[in-house]
Amino acid sequence: MKEQDTTAVLSPKTEQTAEAETGLQDAAILPGGQVKSERKRSGRLGEAKRFKVFCGSANPALAEEICKFVGVPLGETRLQRFSDGEVHFQLLENVRGADVFLVQPTCFPVDQHLVELLIMMDALKRASAGRITVVIPYYGYARQDRKDRPRVAITSKLVADLLTTAGANRALLVDLHAAQIQGFFNIPVDHLFASPVLVSYFRDMNLPNLTVVSPDAGGVERARFFAKKLDVPLAIVDKRRTDINVTEVMNVIGDVRGRTCLILDDIIDTAGTLVKTAEALLAQGAEKVYACATHAVLSGPAVDRIANSRLEELIVTNTIPLREEAQRVGKIKVLSIAGLLGRAIESIHMETSVSTLFN
């Protein structure tokens, strides 16, 4: 077996006594005067098992930030791989009856991180975790959410079924490519948006003559919400997808002449749409073009395209760890959503509403 870096390197927790693990003893009087011991849950046990956070190898830095925010240690695990790449996962602490949150975006390599997530959930389920909530900042396979061509798969539904079958009791997701994916789950889903973090950043920038731009018709609702929060106009770019990862920008709907434009999207993959949208806006007389997105997939030629583009700045979040070459591009800036996810985790554990996090 070939060892891989563990998902968390923490000092092992001190083993509690049997009384603290099982609860205090109460005496019950049986017929004949015999005394029978009964166990009850102690207050100390409830505090010790407040909730636990574990993570896989996809984005441990984000998980550590979340743990720091909520004030709990990152759960200790051992993640290894056999020489053929097969995953071996082991929990190194007790989770019996615990409320567990498992942080794992299914980013590149998507299949590897998805299988890791399924195996980790199976381990938690077999270790008798009380409830398993999968925290998936980036939901891979979300772009195949309908049959837009003959004989294609609906992978976002398939992944939802896999997560439920593996043992997830609840899901916490961020900026799904299509909101209806929530309906593919047969378990409760909390769908968060990174817009509060992004809106706050651009509000502080106070860009003059700002117009929010949706790069396609599918993102209009997202862009309209963003524009309303910033109290600025909205524009739309009409595009036609000619093939996978290939798009052709047609025209701009709305007046952008002399304006500062902010392109808003959920995913930036190869950055082809982003760069062509920026060029179209500048051709229509826009003064400057900024861009922001929740998920910085940045595959293939994306980093080079962004570096060589006329974009002033690209703002993304840390749902996906930024590639090393992308970190060297000065116009790409990363904002953290650890606080947003941390507050959501606390709300789910305490059974309170998460709707306040949308503001």
N, C-alpha and C positions, 0 to 999 in steps of 0.2 A: 504494500500500500504506500502510495506516495503522499506525503503529508503536505497540506496547503496551510496558509496562514489561518489561524482561528478567527472566527468572526468577532470575537471579543476576547481581550486579554485582561482579565480582572483577577483580583485576589479571591480565592475561594471563600464563600461565606462560612462563618462559624456554625457548626451543627448545633441546632437547638436541642434541648432535652426532650425526652419522650413526652413529658407533661405539657410542654409548650407546643409541641407538634400536634398532639391529640386533644388538648384541652384539659380543663380541671375536672376533678372527680366530684360527683355529687352522690349522696347516699340515699337510697330508696329502701323503705322498709317493706319486706315481703311477708306474706302470711307465715306465721310461726316465728316472727321476730328476726328472720335472717336479713342481712344487709346486702344489697346488690349495688355494685358500683355503676354509675352512669357517667357518660362523657358528655361534656358540652363544650361548645366553641368558646374559647377565651378571648378577651379583648386584645391580648397580646398577639394571638394568632391572626386576628383580623387585620391588625396593623402590619404584621410581617408579610401578609399576603395581599397587601393593598392592590397591587398589580405588578406585572413583570413585562419587560420589553426585551425582545430578542431580535436578531437580524441575521441576514445571510451575507454573502460576499458582494452583493450588487452595489450597495452604497452605505458601508459602515459609518462613514463620517457623518452622514445625516442622522443615522440612528443614535450616535453618540451625542449629537447636538440636541436631539429630542429628549434623551435621557437627562442631559444637563438641565434642560428647561423644566422638566417635570420633577426633577429631584430624586430619581431612582437610578440605581446602577444598571448598566447594560448587562443582560443575562449572559452567563458564561456558557459557551458551547465549544464543541470541537468539530470543525468541518474539514474533511480530508477527501482525497480522490485516489482511486485505484489507478494503476498505470494506463488503463484504457479510458480514463476520464470519468468513470462511474463514481457517483457521489456517496460518501459515507458521512452521516451526521449523527452527533450525539449531544444530548443535553447534559450539562455537568452540574445541574442543581435541580432540586425538587420543585415540581410545578403542580402537584396534585391539588385540585380544587382552585387553582389560581386563575385570575383574569389575565390572560396573556395577549399581548399585542406583538405581532410579528411584522417587522418592517423589511420590505424587499420590493424595490421596483423591478419590473421585468424588462430591463434595458439590455443593451448589447453586452455579451451575447444572449439574445432573448431566450432561446430554448434552454440554455444552461441555467439561467437564473430562474426560469419558470419551474424547471424540474427540481431545483434546489428548494424552491418555495413549497412545492408539493410534498417533498420528502420531510422538510422541517415540520410541516403541519401534521404529517402522519406520526412523527416522533412525539409531538405534543399531545396528540389525541391518545396515543398508546401509553403516554405517561400520565393520563387522567387529568389533563388541564381542564379547569372548570368551564372556561369559554375561550375560544380562539378568534381573535379579530385580526384579519390580514390588513396591513397598512401598505397599500400599493401606490406610492406617489406617481409612478408612471405605469399605466396599464398597457402592456404590449399586446399586439394583435387587435387593438381597438379599431384600426382603420378598415377592417373587413367586417362591417356591421350589418350588411344587407347583401342580397343577391342582385348586384348591379350588372352582372353578365351571366350567361348560361353556365351551369355546371361549375359554380365556384362555392367555396366553403364560407360559412359565417363564423369566423374564428373567434370573435369576441364572445359569442354565445358558448362556443366550445370551451374556452378558457374559464368562463363563469361556472360551467358544469364541473370542470376539473377541480376548481377551488372548493366548491361545495362538497363534492365527493371526497376530497382529501381530508375534510374535517373543519373547514371554516364555518364559524357560527355567525360571523358578521364581517363586512368589508368596509374599509375606509379608503376612498379613491380620490384622486385629485385631477381636475380638468379632463374629464373623459372626452375623447374625440367626438362622440355623439352621446347626448344625455340619455337617450333611450336605452343605452347599454345597461343602465340600472335595472331595467325590467327583465334582463336576461338572467338575473340572479333570483334564486328562490330563498334567499336569506336577506336580512336587512342590509341596506347599503347607505352609507353616508358619503355624499358627493360634495367635496370641497372645491373651492375655486381659489386660485392664486391671485385673483384680481385685487383683493385688499392690499397685498404686499406691493404689487406693481403700481396700483393707483397711488398709493402713498409716496412711492419713489418719484413718479412723474409730477405729482402735485407739488412736491418740494422743489423740483427743477423749475417749475413755473415757466414753461416754454411759451414764447409769444405766438399768437395767431395759430394755436394748435388745432389740428383736425385729426380725429381718430379714423383709421382706414381699415376696413375688413378686406383681406386679400381674396376672398371668394364669397359667394352667396351663403354658403353653409355657416360662415362665421359671423353673420350679421348680428344675430342676437347677442353674441358675446361682445362684439364691438359696440353695439348700442348701449349695453349696460355700462361698459367702460366709459364711453363718451358722456353718458348721463352723470356718472360719478365725478367726472372732471369738468362737467358743464361746458362741453365744446361740441362743435358740429361733427357729423359723421359722413364718411365717403365710402364707396364700395368699388372694388376692382372686379370687373367681369372677366373670368378666366375660363378657359376650356382645357380639360385634361385630355391629352392625346394618347398617353400611355402611362404605365406605372412610372412615377418619379419624373414625368415629362409633362410640362404645362406650357400653355401659350396665353399670355395676357392679351386681352382684346381691347377693352377700353375702361375709362375711369368714369364712374357715376358720381357726380358731385363736383363742386368747385374747389380746387386745391391750389389755384394760382396765387402765388405770394404767401402761401401758408406753410407752416411747419407741420409735417405729416408724421403720424405715429402709426406704424403698421402693427396690428395686433393679431397674433395667431396662437394656437394651442401647441402645435408641434412644428419644429424646424428640423427637417430631415436632411435632404441634400441641399437645401437653401435655394433651389432653382426658382421656386415661386417667389420667395422673398426678394431675391435680387431683381427678377423681372418686374415685380410690383414696384420696387423702388425706382427702377428706370422709367417705368410708365408714369409714375407720379412726377418725377423730375421733368420728363418730357412735356407734361401738362402744366409746367410752370411752378411747381412746388419749390420753396426756398431750401429746405432741409428735410431729410427723412431719417427718422429714428424707427426702431423696431423693438418689439418685446414679445416673448413667448414663454409659456410655462415649461415646456419640455425641450431641452436642447439635445436632440438625438445626434445631429451633426455628423451624418455618415457620408462616406464617399468624398466628393470634392467640396463638401459644405464649408469647411474652414477656409480653404483657399478662396472660394467664391465670396465669402463674407469679408475676408481681409482685403480683397481687391475691389470690393464694391464701393459705391458712393454713399453707403450708410454712415451716418454720424456715430451711431452707437447701437449696439444690440444688447438688450437686457433679458436675461433668462433667470430661471430659478434652479435650485439644486435638487430637484426631483431626480435628476440623472447626474452622476458625477461628470464633470467637464473633462473631455479628452485633453491629454498633455499638450498637443499642438494647439488646441483651442485656447488653453490658458496663456499661451504666448501672444495671442492676438489682443492688442490693447483696446480695441473697440468692443470686445465682448465682456460684459460685466455680469456677475452672478449675485442674485439675492437669495437669502435663506428663507425657507418656509418652515423651519423647525419649530418656531413658536406657534405657527398656525396648526401644525399637526399635533404639537404637544397639548395645546388647549383642547383640540378635538378628542384626543385620547383621554384626557381628564374628564371631559363631558360625557363620553361614552361610558367610562368606568363608573361615574357618579350618577348615571342615568338622567342627565340633564340635557337640555336642548343644545344642539350645535348650530342652530340657525343664526345666532348672534355673530358667528364667525364669518358670515357672508358680508358684513358691513365693514 
